[in-house]
């Protein structure tokens, strides 16, 4: 059989498309590297700065000095360690209550038919994007009236104002993706709405609860405005406020190294939590993207 002769124009066209694919792939890799550099370099620079002392802080060297004096000072500082415990208490409590309340509300809004359901859902969405500074004075009066001023529980109550609407809206979209046949079969078997939620839907919502809970946890862990307003003493402050109030030995000294060490220390719990729930977070964020 005679060999097939490929015209030069076809060969040139195939070579052109191969070169084009390689160029596109190279540009994609370059864009990915730039994004990684843009997102990760500030954290690396914070770590580098936290390991330097004195005038070395203002040098442009990218290699860390591996001097952990600032970290030892933070560990030996009872005020800072107490603020870490306060942040952990506030963030965990806020996340737990947000998921419990948000899941119940999401099931009602996503599955139960009642008048003005869509209107209520839109109100929930508007509340979740409401600026904090608008409700600051009203929340201060409420917290003061309830006798919770300068207590971590005041922050839990305040953060629920933001996290509950957010978790309700997100979990409602997840609940709507589940087939109604599961609930119809459970109702035929005599299950109540509470039993359907806890025994059928809840085990299937692990990824969505993990992703939503992580976002609520980060919001509560990093919040600064309410924490600064509703706490007064060092024993009740959270980590963001404690970092903002770090001062130097003199009025002319800016404690840049101490602030960077505290920032790295505060970021570590978030990284650990995200790494532990990484698979569930990814599964939750992609849930509902493809319907079977």
C-alpha positions as CSV (number, residue, x, y, z in Angstrom):
1,X,0.0,0.0,0.0
2,X,1.4,3.4,-1.0
3,X,2.2,5.9,1.8
4,X,-0.3,8.6,2.2
5,X,1.2,12.0,1.3
6,X,0.1,14.7,3.6
7,X,0.0,18.1,2.0
8,X,2.4,20.8,3.3
9,X,-0.5,23.1,4.2
10,X,-2.0,20.4,6.5
11,X,1.3,19.7,8.1
12,X,1.8,23.4,8.7
13,X,-1.7,23.8,10.1
14,X,-1.1,20.9,12.6
15,X,2.2,22.3,13.6
16,X,0.6,25.7,14.1
17,X,-2.1,24.3,16.4
18,X,0.4,22.3,18.4
19,X,2.5,25.5,18.9
20,X,-0.7,27.4,19.8
21,X,-1.7,24.8,22.5
22,X,1.8,24.9,24.0
23,X,1.7,28.7,24.1
24,X,-1.7,28.7,25.8
25,X,-0.6,26.1,28.3
26,X,2.5,28.1,29.0
27,X,0.4,31.2,29.6
28,X,-1.9,29.3,31.9
29,X,1.0,28.0,34.0
30,X,2.5,31.5,34.1
31,X,-0.9,33.0,35.2
32,X,-1.2,30.3,37.9
33,X,2.3,31.1,39.2
34,X,1.5,34.8,39.3
35,X,-1.7,34.1,41.3
36,X,0.1,31.8,43.7
37,X,2.8,34.4,44.2
38,X,0.3,37.2,44.7
39,X,-1.7,35.2,47.3
40,X,1.2,33.4,49.2
41,X,4.0,36.0,49.2
42,X,2.3,38.3,51.9
43,X,2.2,35.3,54.3
44,X,5.8,34.4,53.5
45,X,6.9,38.0,54.0
46,X,5.0,38.1,57.3
47,X,6.9,35.0,58.5
48,X,10.2,36.4,57.3
49,X,9.6,39.7,59.2
50,X,8.5,37.9,62.3
51,X,11.9,36.1,62.6
52,X,14.0,39.3,62.3
53,X,15.2,41.7,65.0
54,X,16.0,45.4,65.1
55,X,17.2,47.0,61.9
56,X,17.1,43.7,60.1
57,X,13.4,44.2,59.8
58,X,13.9,46.9,57.3
59,X,16.3,45.0,55.0
60,X,14.9,43.5,51.8
61,X,16.4,40.0,52.4
62,X,13.9,37.3,51.5
63,X,15.4,34.6,53.7
64,X,14.1,34.3,57.3
65,X,16.5,34.8,60.2
66,X,14.9,32.0,62.2
67,X,15.0,34.0,65.3
68,X,11.8,33.0,67.2
69,X,12.1,35.5,70.0
70,X,8.8,37.2,69.2
71,X,7.0,33.9,69.2
72,X,8.4,33.0,72.6
73,X,7.2,36.4,73.9
74,X,3.7,35.8,72.6
75,X,3.6,32.4,74.3
76,X,4.8,33.9,77.6
77,X,2.2,36.7,77.3
78,X,-0.9,35.7,79.2
79,X,-3.0,38.5,77.7
80,X,-2.3,37.3,74.1
81,X,-2.9,33.6,75.0
82,X,-6.1,34.6,76.7
83,X,-7.3,36.5,73.6
84,X,-6.6,33.3,71.6
85,X,-8.9,31.3,73.9
86,X,-11.5,34.1,73.6
87,X,-11.4,34.0,69.9
88,X,-11.6,30.2,69.9
89,X,-14.6,30.3,72.2
90,X,-16.4,33.0,70.2
91,X,-15.6,31.4,66.8
92,X,-16.6,27.9,67.7
93,X,-19.8,29.0,69.5
94,X,-20.8,31.2,66.6
95,X,-20.2,28.5,64.0
96,X,-22.1,25.9,66.0
97,X,-25.1,28.1,66.6
98,X,-25.1,29.4,63.1
99,X,-25.2,25.9,61.6
100,X,-28.0,24.8,64.0
101,X,-30.2,27.8,63.4
102,X,-29.3,28.2,59.7
103,X,-29.9,24.5,58.9
104,X,-33.4,24.6,60.5
105,X,-34.3,27.8,58.7
106,X,-32.9,26.5,55.4
107,X,-35.0,23.4,55.6
108,X,-38.1,25.4,56.2
109,X,-37.3,27.9,53.4
110,X,-36.1,25.2,51.0
111,X,-38.7,22.4,51.5
112,X,-41.8,23.6,53.3
113,X,-44.4,25.5,51.3
114,X,-45.8,28.6,53.1
115,X,-46.8,32.1,52.1
116,X,-44.2,34.8,51.4
117,X,-41.4,32.2,51.5
118,X,-39.5,33.9,48.6
119,X,-39.9,37.3,50.3
120,X,-38.4,36.0,53.5
121,X,-35.5,34.4,51.6
122,X,-34.7,37.7,49.9
123,X,-34.9,39.5,53.3
124,X,-32.4,37.0,54.6
125,X,-30.1,37.7,51.7
126,X,-30.3,41.5,52.3
127,X,-29.5,41.1,56.0
128,X,-26.4,39.1,55.2
129,X,-24.9,41.9,53.1
130,X,-25.9,44.7,55.5
131,X,-22.9,46.9,56.5
132,X,-21.8,46.3,60.1
133,X,-21.3,50.0,60.9
134,X,-25.0,50.6,60.2
135,X,-26.2,48.4,63.1
136,X,-23.3,49.1,65.4
137,X,-25.0,51.7,67.6
138,X,-28.2,49.7,67.8
139,X,-26.3,46.5,68.8
140,X,-24.4,48.5,71.4
141,X,-27.6,49.6,73.0
142,X,-29.0,46.1,72.9
143,X,-25.9,44.5,74.3
144,X,-25.7,47.1,77.1
145,X,-29.4,46.6,77.9
146,X,-28.9,42.8,78.2
147,X,-25.9,43.2,80.5
148,X,-23.5,41.5,78.1
149,X,-21.1,44.4,77.6
150,X,-17.4,43.4,77.9
151,X,-18.2,39.7,77.7
152,X,-17.3,37.2,74.9
153,X,-20.9,36.1,74.8
154,X,-21.8,39.5,73.5
155,X,-19.7,38.9,70.4
156,X,-21.3,35.5,69.9
157,X,-24.8,37.1,69.9
158,X,-23.5,39.9,67.6
159,X,-21.8,37.7,65.1
160,X,-24.9,35.6,64.7
161,X,-26.5,38.7,63.1
162,X,-24.1,38.2,60.2
163,X,-23.5,34.4,60.1
164,X,-27.1,33.1,60.5
165,X,-28.5,34.9,57.4
166,X,-25.3,33.8,55.5
167,X,-25.5,30.2,56.5
168,X,-29.3,30.1,55.9
169,X,-29.0,31.4,52.4
170,X,-26.1,29.0,51.5
171,X,-27.7,25.9,53.1
172,X,-31.0,26.6,51.4
173,X,-29.4,26.3,48.0
174,X,-27.9,23.0,49.0
175,X,-31.2,21.6,50.4
176,X,-33.0,22.4,47.2
177,X,-30.6,20.1,45.3
178,X,-31.7,17.0,47.1
179,X,-34.4,14.9,45.4
180,X,-37.8,15.2,46.9
181,X,-38.3,11.4,46.6
182,X,-36.3,10.9,49.7
183,X,-38.6,13.0,51.8
184,X,-41.8,11.6,50.2
185,X,-40.6,8.1,51.0
186,X,-39.9,9.2,54.6
187,X,-43.3,10.9,55.0
188,X,-45.0,7.7,53.8
189,X,-43.1,5.9,56.5
190,X,-44.5,8.3,59.1
191,X,-41.4,10.5,59.6
192,X,-41.8,14.1,60.8
193,X,-40.0,17.1,59.4
194,X,-37.6,17.1,62.3
195,X,-36.7,13.4,61.7
196,X,-36.3,13.9,58.0
197,X,-33.9,16.7,58.7
198,X,-31.8,15.0,61.3
199,X,-31.9,11.4,60.0
200,X,-32.0,11.8,56.2
201,X,-30.7,15.2,55.1
202,X,-28.2,15.9,57.8
203,X,-25.9,12.9,57.0
204,X,-25.9,13.8,53.4
205,X,-25.0,17.5,54.1
206,X,-21.6,16.9,55.6
207,X,-19.6,18.7,52.8
208,X,-22.0,21.6,52.6
209,X,-22.0,22.0,56.4
210,X,-18.2,21.9,56.5
211,X,-17.8,24.5,53.8
212,X,-20.4,26.8,55.3
213,X,-19.1,26.3,58.8
214,X,-15.5,27.1,57.8
215,X,-16.7,30.4,56.2
216,X,-18.7,31.3,59.4
217,X,-15.7,30.4,61.5
218,X,-13.3,32.6,59.5
219,X,-15.8,35.5,59.7
220,X,-16.1,35.2,63.5
221,X,-12.3,34.6,64.0
222,X,-11.2,37.7,62.0
223,X,-14.0,40.2,63.0
224,X,-12.6,43.4,64.4
225,X,-15.2,46.2,64.6
226,X,-17.7,44.6,67.0
227,X,-14.9,43.0,69.0
228,X,-13.3,46.4,69.5
229,X,-16.6,48.1,70.4
230,X,-18.1,45.5,72.8
231,X,-15.0,44.5,74.8
232,X,-13.1,46.8,77.1
233,X,-10.6,44.8,79.1
234,X,-7.7,42.7,78.0
235,X,-9.2,39.6,79.6
236,X,-12.2,39.6,77.3
237,X,-10.7,40.8,74.0
238,X,-10.3,38.6,70.9
239,X,-7.1,38.2,68.9
240,X,-7.7,40.8,66.1
241,X,-8.2,43.5,68.8
242,X,-5.2,42.2,70.8
243,X,-3.0,42.5,67.7
244,X,-4.3,46.0,66.9
245,X,-3.3,47.1,70.4
246,X,0.2,45.8,70.4
247,X,2.5,48.6,71.3
248,X,6.3,49.1,71.3
249,X,8.6,49.7,74.3
250,X,8.5,53.5,73.5
251,X,6.0,55.8,71.8
252,X,8.4,56.1,68.9
253,X,8.8,52.3,68.3
254,X,6.5,50.5,65.8
255,X,6.4,46.8,66.9
256,X,6.3,45.5,63.3
257,X,8.0,42.2,64.2
258,X,5.7,41.5,67.1
259,X,2.6,42.2,65.0
260,X,3.9,39.9,62.2
261,X,4.5,37.1,64.7
262,X,1.1,37.5,66.1
263,X,-0.5,37.5,62.7
264,X,1.3,34.3,61.7
265,X,0.2,32.7,65.0
266,X,-3.4,33.7,64.5
267,X,-3.4,32.4,60.9
268,X,-2.2,28.9,61.8
269,X,-5.5,27.7,63.4
270,X,-7.3,28.7,60.2
271,X,-4.8,26.8,58.1
272,X,-5.1,23.7,60.3
273,X,-8.9,23.8,60.2
274,X,-9.0,24.2,56.4
275,X,-6.5,21.4,55.9
276,X,-8.5,19.1,58.1
277,X,-11.7,19.7,56.3
278,X,-10.2,20.3,52.8
279,X,-12.0,17.4,51.0
280,X,-15.4,18.3,52.5
281,X,-14.9,21.9,51.7
282,X,-14.2,21.2,48.0
283,X,-17.1,18.7,47.9
284,X,-19.4,21.3,49.4
285,X,-18.4,24.1,47.1
286,X,-18.9,21.9,44.0
287,X,-22.1,20.3,45.3
288,X,-25.0,20.9,42.9
289,X,-22.8,21.9,40.0
290,X,-23.6,18.7,38.2
291,X,-27.0,17.1,38.5
292,X,-27.5,13.4,37.9
